[in-house]
Amino acid sequence: MSPDGIITTIAGLSPTVPMVDGAPVLNANVNAVSRIAAGPDGTIYFIDYRKPQVWAIVPGFPPTLRHVAGNGILLGSPSSDCAPPALPNCGDGGDARLADLDGPIDLAVGADGTVFIADEYSTHAIRRVGPEGMISTYFYTKSVGVQSISLRSDGVMFAVKGINPANITRIEANGTVRSANVVNDIGTEWCGFSVNFPVIFARPDESFLVNCQTTIIERTPSGSSVRIGGSGNLSKGGMLVMVALR
């Protein structure tokens, strides 16, 4: 969508062509796009959830595709453990395009073009793809999936983990993980009711925007929650499930 409100399709028009490196984006056979993020150079990254892979739309005339991560093999069920040292099939230390992704659900892009992928299921991890294309495990939860991530401009990341309750872990720019959660239950403590899949946007001033499904709230640095959008009632306005707070 342009600043003047005009919507333009950038991918998936017929006749479609296979998704391969260098393919024109406009006719790319995209399947199930679940998240998008923008890089510092204008590159747009997106998750094709059903493959499951991460792709990039490279600016140009015309824009083209670039394969970023994921070998496209559907694992189907928890089958690997990517805690360091990762099992060989997880792909750590190798080409990200050959690595297993088992449920990529969110992504964020750093100032240097590093791509972070929240891999929800068996890996329970945030995977890091460096500008050189190598993949590693950046953060590992062991027992619960990472539902969403938010990367601030200063490199500090916040990871939403678990489902009802969902908590938030803070990861410093150097990869150090804070021992205490930012919040233990986003739903009851911030939204005021149970929330299954909250999405957050972290700001440099320590405030957050939070998608509480039926409302969007601002969590201020002082610790108060202010509703800024949504009815708060499923019967009045519906559920704001996938509002992009990027």
Secondary structure as the mmCIF struct_conf table of DSSP 4:
data_model
#
loop_
_struct_conf.conf_type_id
_struct_conf.id
_struct_conf.beg_label_comp_id
_struct_conf.beg_label_asym_id
_struct_conf.beg_label_seq_id
_struct_conf.end_label_comp_id
_struct_conf.end_label_asym_id
_struct_conf.end_label_seq_id
TURN_TY1_P TURN_TY1_P1 PRO A 3 ASP A 4
BEND BEND1 GLY A 5 GLY A 5
BEND BEND2 ALA A 11 ALA A 11
HELX_LH_PP_P HELX_LH_PP_P1 LEU A 13 LEU A 13
BEND BEND3 SER A 14 PRO A 15
HELX_LH_PP_P HELX_LH_PP_P2 THR A 16 THR A 16
STRN STRN1 VAL A 17 VAL A 17
TURN_TY1_P TURN_TY1_P2 ASP A 21 GLY A 22
STRN STRN2 PRO A 24 PRO A 24
HELX_RH_3T_P HELX_RH_3T_P1 VAL A 25 ASN A 27
STRN STRN3 ALA A 28 ALA A 28
STRN STRN4 VAL A 33 ALA A 38
TURN_TY1_P TURN_TY1_P3 PRO A 40 ASP A 41
BEND BEND4 GLY A 42 GLY A 42
STRN STRN5 ILE A 44 ASP A 48
TURN_TY1_P TURN_TY1_P4 TYR A 49 PRO A 52
STRN STRN6 GLN A 53 VAL A 58
BEND BEND5 GLY A 60 PRO A 62
STRN STRN7 THR A 64 ALA A 69
BEND BEND6 SER A 77 SER A 77
BEND BEND7 ALA A 83 PRO A 85
HELX_LH_PP_P HELX_LH_PP_P3 ALA A 86 LEU A 87
HELX_RH_3T_P HELX_RH_3T_P2 PRO A 88 CYS A 90
TURN_TY1_P TURN_TY1_P5 ASP A 92 GLY A 93
BEND BEND8 GLY A 94 GLY A 94
STRN STRN8 ASP A 95 ASP A 95
HELX_RH_3T_P HELX_RH_3T_P3 ALA A 96 LEU A 98
BEND BEND9 ALA A 99 ALA A 99
BEND BEND10 ASP A 102 ASP A 102
STRN STRN9 PRO A 104 VAL A 109
TURN_TY1_P TURN_TY1_P6 ALA A 111 ASP A 112
BEND BEND11 GLY A 113 GLY A 113
STRN STRN10 VAL A 115 ASP A 119
BEND BEND12 TYR A 121 TYR A 121
TURN_TY1_P TURN_TY1_P7 SER A 122 THR A 123
STRN STRN11 ALA A 125 VAL A 129
TURN_TY1_P TURN_TY1_P8 PRO A 131 GLU A 132
BEND BEND13 GLY A 133 GLY A 133
STRN STRN12 MET A 134 MET A 134
STRN STRN13 ILE A 135 TYR A 140
BEND BEND14 LYS A 142 VAL A 144
STRN STRN14 VAL A 146 LEU A 151
TURN_TY1_P TURN_TY1_P9 SER A 153 ASP A 154
BEND BEND15 GLY A 155 GLY A 155
STRN STRN15 MET A 157 LYS A 161
BEND BEND16 GLY A 162 PRO A 165
STRN STRN16 ASN A 167 ILE A 171
TURN_TY1_P TURN_TY1_P10 ALA A 173 ASN A 174
BEND BEND17 GLY A 175 GLY A 175
HELX_LH_PP_P HELX_LH_PP_P4 THR A 176 THR A 176
STRN STRN17 VAL A 177 VAL A 177
HELX_LH_PP_P HELX_LH_PP_P5 ARG A 178 ARG A 178
BEND BEND18 SER A 179 ALA A 180
BEND BEND19 VAL A 182 VAL A 182
STRN STRN18 VAL A 183 VAL A 183
BEND BEND20 ASN A 184 ASN A 184
HELX_RH_AL_P HELX_RH_AL_P1 ILE A 186 ILE A 186
HELX_RH_PI_P HELX_RH_PI_P1 GLY A 187 CYS A 191
BEND BEND21 GLY A 192 PHE A 193
BEND BEND22 ASN A 196 PHE A 197
STRN STRN19 VAL A 199 ALA A 202
TURN_TY1_P TURN_TY1_P11 PRO A 204 ASP A 205
BEND BEND23 GLU A 206 GLU A 206
STRN STRN20 PHE A 208 ASN A 211
STRN STRN21 GLN A 213 GLN A 213
BEND BEND24 THR A 214 THR A 214
STRN STRN22 ILE A 216 ARG A 219
TURN_TY1_P TURN_TY1_P12 PRO A 221 SER A 222
BEND BEND25 GLY A 223 GLY A 223
STRN STRN23 SER A 225 GLY A 229
BEND BEND26 GLY A 230 GLY A 230
BEND BEND27 GLY A 232 GLY A 232
STRN STRN24 ASN A 233 ASN A 233
TURN_TY1_P TURN_TY1_P13 LEU A 234 SER A 235
STRN STRN25 LYS A 236 GLY A 237
STRN STRN26 LEU A 240 LEU A 240
TURN_TY1_P TURN_TY1_P14 VAL A 241 MET A 242
#
